[in-house]
């Protein structure tokens, strides 16, 4: 079974829609979070802002997939829509396990799980960070459930965590979500016919196998020693690898380096078959004084940051951005609690529940990668004061469809759009290697207020020149450009 296209502009290469229907947008959905996301994307200037409302079969408008009185023909239509339309699956079908709600609750779309779903649907390797209890794990679980039940055949998927009990817990979450699907979509039979023989399917706390498409999910723990780490994934055919709590998984560097050759071969085969594949790393911020935390942080630094402007790009343009980064094939997806719309009351409440343990709060809620407190030259009060000064940009624009320029303040301009006071553009040039960033900072020459910034650890010198030329020509033709001269330049 192939993955089917949902939006030709977004998924031009790895996905193909078999029926060639023209999609409509289900503006009448009862899942208001999807409508709110459409309006949010529209408000920030995204043109392709309705893709999460996609529907192919218009006969399903107003149909509740959980209605126990549905006729068989409608159930077949829903199954076909689910197979080719992941957005419909999470918008109308999925119910998320929730304490106190035996039937679960609808899937709530936010900026993080929208970005995550967008990237995984085109088989990008992702490295994801967002605060605790904001849907990071569930986004992965629901995507893997769709792959397992509907997305492909004969897939081998691995759930890994720092401890086996945590990996088992993630698998149980998937089973719980499957049980909340309508009965005709669960496909949880105990036995299966295979080569003319009836056989019992494995379904334990460590692995499950699908009765019809023979997809397999199994769990593995982190390694106890270097030898175990080297052999954990070596030589195995794995089409989908989920590494949860990566920053706390011992010997993660050895696991990754030794497992990648086998995974790369399996991914190539899956790509030829137009089946889902890839690596998903999810974690909270680790501790930089540990080897596993340091390695996870280096992977994060090397990855290409996701930008919501990607929703307006073609698959080829997105791949050009990723391939331009010679350090990593991963896409780094990060959203703060403010960007997820949770507000300061939510932050206060979660801090109170965590008994104001600021070390844990900084890591798990504020997503700060820190050394142990005793190694810090700053007092806790100083750190909190500095954190209070940090703010998110007003908006971001993509220059050359590759590089994010963050804008923090507006400045007075003439009727021709030229800044009244010439901005100063300061450029710190690097070689574009790993953590050595090239940085552009723009300030108001009159007030020294920060206007915007751009930093990138993989931009080439020719592209840096193109970015500066674009900024001057299109944004601030009277700017003073001050470029550092060093050995690289």
C-alpha positions in Angstrom: 0.0 0.0 0.0 1.4 3.4 -1.0 1.1 6.6 0.8 -1.3 8.9 -1.0 -0.8 12.5 -1.8 -2.8 15.1 0.2 -1.6 18.3 -1.3 0.4 18.2 -4.6 2.3 21.4 -3.7 3.5 20.0 -0.4 4.2 16.4 -1.2 5.5 16.2 -4.8 8.1 13.5 -4.6 7.7 10.7 -2.0 3.8 10.6 -2.0 1.4 9.6 -4.7 -2.4 9.8 -4.6 -3.9 6.8 -6.5 -7.4 8.1 -7.1 -6.4 11.6 -8.3 -9.4 13.3 -6.6 -9.4 17.0 -6.1 -9.5 17.7 -2.4 -11.9 20.0 -0.6 -11.4 21.7 2.8 -13.7 20.6 5.6 -14.6 24.0 7.1 -17.5 22.4 8.9 -15.4 20.1 11.1 -16.3 19.9 14.7 -12.6 19.8 15.7 -12.2 23.5 16.3 -8.4 23.2 16.9 -8.0 22.5 13.2 -10.0 25.6 12.2 -8.1 27.7 14.7 -4.8 26.5 13.2 -6.0 27.5 9.7 -6.8 31.0 11.0 -3.5 31.3 12.8 -1.4 30.3 9.7 -3.4 32.8 7.7 -2.8 35.5 10.2 1.0 35.1 10.0 1.0 35.2 6.2 1.1 31.5 5.3 -0.7 31.1 1.9 -1.1 27.3 2.2 -3.1 27.5 5.4 -5.9 25.0 4.9 -4.1 21.7 4.2 -4.9 20.3 7.7 -8.6 20.5 6.7 -8.2 18.4 3.6 -11.0 15.9 2.6 -11.2 13.8 -0.5 -14.6 12.1 -0.2 -17.2 14.8 0.2 -19.8 12.2 1.1 -18.1 12.1 4.6 -18.9 15.8 5.4 -21.0 15.7 8.6 -20.4 12.0 9.1 -19.3 10.9 12.6 -16.9 8.0 12.2 -17.8 6.9 15.7 -21.5 6.6 15.0 -22.5 3.0 15.9 -25.3 3.0 13.3 -23.1 3.7 10.2 -23.9 1.6 7.2 -21.2 -0.7 5.8 -20.7 1.4 2.7 -20.0 4.5 4.8 -17.5 2.6 6.9 -15.7 1.5 3.7 -15.6 5.2 2.6 -14.1 6.2 6.0 -11.5 3.4 5.8 -10.4 4.6 2.3 -10.2 8.2 3.4 -8.1 7.2 6.4 -5.7 5.3 4.3 -5.0 8.2 2.0 -5.6 11.2 4.3 -3.7 11.4 7.6 -5.2 14.8 8.3 -8.7 13.3 8.3 -7.5 10.5 10.5 -6.3 12.9 13.3 -9.0 15.5 12.7 -12.2 13.3 12.7 -11.3 9.7 13.7 -8.6 9.7 16.4 -9.5 9.9 20.1 -6.6 10.5 22.5 -6.6 8.6 25.8 -7.4 10.9 28.7 -7.9 10.4 32.4 -11.6 10.6 33.3 -12.7 10.2 29.6 -13.3 6.5 28.8 -14.0 7.4 25.2 -11.0 9.6 24.9 -10.9 13.2 23.6 -10.4 14.6 20.1 -6.9 15.2 18.8 -6.0 18.8 19.6 -3.9 20.4 16.9 -1.2 22.9 17.9 1.9 24.4 16.2 4.2 21.6 17.4 2.2 18.6 16.3 1.2 20.3 13.0 4.9 20.9 12.2 5.8 17.3 13.3 3.1 15.8 11.2 4.0 17.9 8.2 7.7 16.7 8.4 7.0 13.1 9.1 4.5 12.8 6.3 7.3 13.6 3.8 9.7 11.2 5.6 12.0 13.7 7.2 14.2 12.7 10.1 13.1 14.9 13.0 14.5 16.0 16.3 11.7 17.3 18.5 11.5 19.4 21.7 8.6 20.9 23.4 7.6 21.2 27.1 6.3 18.3 29.2 2.6 17.5 28.8 2.1 19.4 25.6 1.5 16.5 23.2 5.0 15.5 22.0 4.7 11.8 22.8 1.1 11.6 21.6 2.0 13.2 18.3 4.5 10.4 17.7 2.2 7.6 19.0 -0.7 8.6 16.7 1.6 8.9 13.6 3.0 5.4 14.4 -0.6 4.1 14.9 -1.6 5.3 11.5 1.5 3.7 9.9 0.9 0.5 11.8 -2.8 0.2 10.9 -3.1 1.9 7.5 0.1 3.4 6.1 2.2 0.5 4.7 2.9 -3.3 4.8 5.6 -5.5 6.2 7.2 -2.5 8.1 9.5 -3.0 11.1 9.2 -0.3 13.7 11.2 0.2 16.8 10.3 2.1 20.0 13.4 2.9 22.0 13.8 4.6 25.3 16.4 5.0 28.0 14.7 2.2 30.0 12.7 -0.7 28.6 9.7 0.1 30.9 9.4 3.5 29.3 9.5 2.0 25.8 6.8 -0.4 26.9 4.7 2.5 28.2 4.9 4.2 24.8 3.7 1.0 23.1 0.8 0.7 25.6 -0.2 4.3 24.7 -0.4 3.2 21.0 -2.6 0.2 22.0 -4.8 2.5 24.1 -5.2 4.9 21.2 -6.0 1.9 18.9 -8.8 0.8 21.3 -10.4 4.2 21.0 -10.7 4.0 17.2 -14.1 2.9 15.8 -14.3 -0.9 16.0 -14.1 -1.3 12.2 -10.8 0.5 12.1 -9.0 -1.2 15.1 -7.9 -4.4 13.2 -6.8 -6.0 16.5 -7.6 -9.7 15.7 -5.7 -12.2 17.8 -5.2 -14.7 14.8 -4.2 -14.2 11.2 -4.1 -16.3 8.0 -0.6 -16.4 6.6 0.4 -18.7 3.7 -2.8 -20.7 4.2 -2.1 -21.3 7.9 -3.8 -19.8 10.9 -1.3 -18.4 13.4 -1.4 -16.5 16.6 0.0 -13.0 16.4 2.5 -11.7 18.9 0.9 -9.1 21.2 2.9 -8.6 24.3 4.1 -5.6 26.4 7.2 -5.6 24.2 5.8 -6.1 20.6 2.7 -6.3 18.4 2.1 -7.4 14.9 -0.8 -6.4 12.6 -3.1 -9.3 11.5 -3.4 -8.2 7.8 -0.5 -6.0 6.7 2.1 -7.8 9.0 3.6 -4.5 10.3 5.6 -5.1 13.4 6.4 -2.8 16.4 8.8 -3.9 19.0 10.4 -2.1 22.0 14.1 -2.0 22.9 15.8 -0.4 25.9 18.9 1.7 26.0 22.2 -0.3 26.3 24.0 -1.2 29.5 27.5 -1.1 28.0 29.4 -0.1 24.9 29.2 -3.6 23.3 25.5 -3.7 23.8 25.1 -0.3 22.4 27.1 -1.2 19.3 24.9 -4.3 18.6 21.5 -2.8 19.6 20.4 -1.8 16.1 23.3 -3.2 14.0 22.3 -5.3 11.0 18.5 -4.9 11.6 15.9 -4.0 9.0 14.1 -1.1 10.5 11.9 1.3 8.6 10.8 3.5 11.4 12.9 4.2 14.6 11.5 6.3 17.5 14.2 7.2 20.0 12.5 8.8 23.0 14.3 10.7 25.8 17.4 10.6 23.6 19.3 13.1 25.8 19.1 10.6 28.7 19.9 7.4 26.8 23.3 6.1 27.7 25.8 5.4 24.9 23.5 7.1 22.4 26.4 8.1 20.2 27.5 4.4 19.8 23.9 3.3 19.2 23.4 5.9 16.5 26.7 5.5 14.7 26.5 1.7 14.6 22.8 1.5 13.7 22.7 4.0 10.9 24.2 1.8 8.0 21.4 -0.8 8.4 18.7 1.8 8.8 19.9 3.7 5.8 19.5 0.6 3.6 16.0 -0.1 4.9 15.1 3.6 4.4 16.2 3.4 0.7 14.0 0.3 0.2 11.1 1.9 1.8 11.5 5.1 -0.3 11.4 2.9 -3.5 8.2 1.3 -2.2 6.7 4.8 -1.4 6.3 3.6 2.2 6.8 5.7 5.4 10.3 5.6 6.9 12.6 7.7 9.0 14.0 8.5 12.5 12.2 10.4 15.1 14.1 11.7 18.1 12.0 13.2 20.9 13.5 14.5 24.2 13.4 17.1 26.8 16.6 19.2 27.3 19.4 17.1 28.7 22.3 17.7 31.1 25.4 18.9 29.3 27.8 17.5 31.9 26.8 13.9 30.8 28.1 12.2 27.6 24.6 11.4 26.4 23.4 14.9 27.0 26.4 16.4 25.3 25.9 14.2 22.2 22.2 14.9 22.0 22.9 18.6 22.2 25.4 18.4 19.4 22.9 16.6 17.2 20.4 19.4 18.0 22.9 22.1 17.1 23.7 20.5 13.8 20.1 20.0 12.7 18.2 22.3 10.3 15.6 24.4 12.3 12.0 24.0 11.1 10.2 27.1 10.0 6.5 27.5 9.5 7.2 29.2 6.1 8.0 25.7 4.9 4.2 25.2 4.5 4.4 27.4 1.5 7.4 25.6 -0.1 7.5 22.6 -2.4 9.1 19.3 -1.5 12.1 20.1 -3.7 12.6 23.5 -1.9 12.4 21.9 1.5 14.9 19.2 0.5 17.2 21.9 -0.9 17.3 23.6 2.5 18.1 20.3 4.3 20.7 19.2 1.8 22.4 22.6 2.1 23.2 21.7 5.7 26.3 19.5 5.4 26.3 18.7 9.1 22.9 16.8 9.5 19.9 15.4 7.8 17.7 16.1 10.8 15.0 18.8 11.1 14.9 20.4 14.5 11.3 21.1 15.7 11.0 23.2 18.8 8.1 25.2 20.3 7.9 26.9 23.6 4.9 27.0 25.9 4.2 30.6 24.8 4.2 29.5 21.1 1.8 26.7 22.0 -0.6 29.3 23.4 -0.5 28.0 27.0 0.1 31.3 28.7 1.6 32.4 32.0 -1.1 30.9 34.2 -0.3 27.5 32.8 3.4 28.1 33.5 2.7 29.1 37.0 0.5 26.1 37.6 3.1 23.6 36.3 5.8 25.3 38.3 3.7 24.9 41.4 3.1 21.2 40.7 6.9 20.8 40.2 7.4 22.5 43.6 9.4 25.3 42.0 12.3 23.0 41.3 14.0 25.5 38.9 16.6 23.1 37.6 13.9 20.7 36.5 11.6 23.5 35.3 14.4 25.0 33.2 15.0 21.7 31.5 11.6 20.2 31.1 9.4 23.3 30.7 11.7 26.1 29.4 13.8 23.7 27.3 17.1 24.9 28.5 20.2 22.7 28.2 22.2 23.3 31.3 25.2 22.1 33.2 24.7 21.0 36.8 24.0 24.1 39.0 27.3 23.8 40.9 29.2 24.4 37.6 27.4 27.7 36.8 29.1 31.0 37.6 25.7 32.7 37.9 23.3 32.6 40.8 19.8 31.2 40.3 18.4 34.7 40.7 20.7 36.0 37.9 19.7 33.2 35.6 16.0 33.9 36.2 16.5 37.6 35.6 18.2 36.9 32.3 15.4 34.5 31.3 12.9 37.2 31.9 14.6 39.4 29.3 14.4 36.8 26.6 11.5 37.1 24.2 10.3 35.6 20.9 10.6 37.5 17.6 7.5 39.3 16.4 7.8 37.3 13.1 10.3 35.6 10.9 10.9 35.8 7.2 12.8 33.3 5.0 15.6 34.8 2.9 16.4 32.9 -0.3 13.8 30.3 0.9 16.5 28.9 3.2 17.5 31.2 6.1 15.3 32.6 8.9 15.6 36.3 9.7 13.9 37.0 13.0 12.3 40.5 13.5 11.9 41.8 17.0 11.1 45.5 16.6 9.7 47.8 13.9 11.4 51.0 12.9 10.1 54.3 11.4 10.2 54.3 7.6 9.6 56.9 4.9 6.7 56.7 2.5 9.0 54.8 0.2 9.6 52.2 2.8 13.1 53.3 3.6 14.2 53.4 7.2 14.4 57.0 8.4 17.5 56.3 10.5 20.0 54.0 8.7 20.1 50.6 10.3 23.5 49.0 11.2 24.0 45.5 10.0 26.7 43.7 11.9 28.0 40.4 10.5 30.1 37.8 12.4 31.4 35.4 9.8 32.2 31.7 10.5 33.1 28.8 8.4 29.7 27.2 8.6 30.9 24.3 10.6 28.8 22.7 13.4 28.5 25.0 16.3 30.5 27.9 14.8 27.6 30.2 13.7 27.6 33.0 11.2 25.5 35.7 12.8 23.8 38.8 11.4 22.5 41.4 13.9 20.6 44.5 12.8 20.1 47.5 15.1 18.6 51.0 14.9 21.5 53.4 14.5 19.6 56.1 16.6 18.4 54.1 19.5 20.6 50.9 19.2 17.4 48.9 19.6 17.6 45.4 18.2 15.7 45.1 14.9 16.4 41.6 13.9 18.9 38.8 13.7 19.9 35.7 11.7 22.2 32.9 12.8 23.1 29.8 10.9 25.9 27.2 11.4 25.8 25.9 7.8 25.4 29.0 5.6 28.2 29.2 3.0 30.1 32.4 2.3 28.5 32.9 -1.2 25.0 32.5 0.4 25.9 34.9 3.1 26.7 37.5 0.5 23.4 36.8 -1.3 21.5 37.2 2.0 23.2 40.6 2.8 22.5 41.8 -0.8 18.8 40.8 -0.5 18.5 42.5 2.9 19.9 45.7 1.7 18.0 45.8 -1.6 14.6 44.7 -0.3 14.5 45.9 3.3 17.0 48.6 4.2 18.7 50.2 1.2 20.4 52.9 3.4 21.9 50.4 5.9 25.5 50.5 7.0 27.0 47.0 6.7 29.8 46.1 9.0 31.4 42.7 8.2 34.0 41.1 10.5 37.2 40.3 8.6 38.8 37.1 9.8 40.6 34.1 8.4 37.4 32.6 6.9 36.6 35.8 5.0 
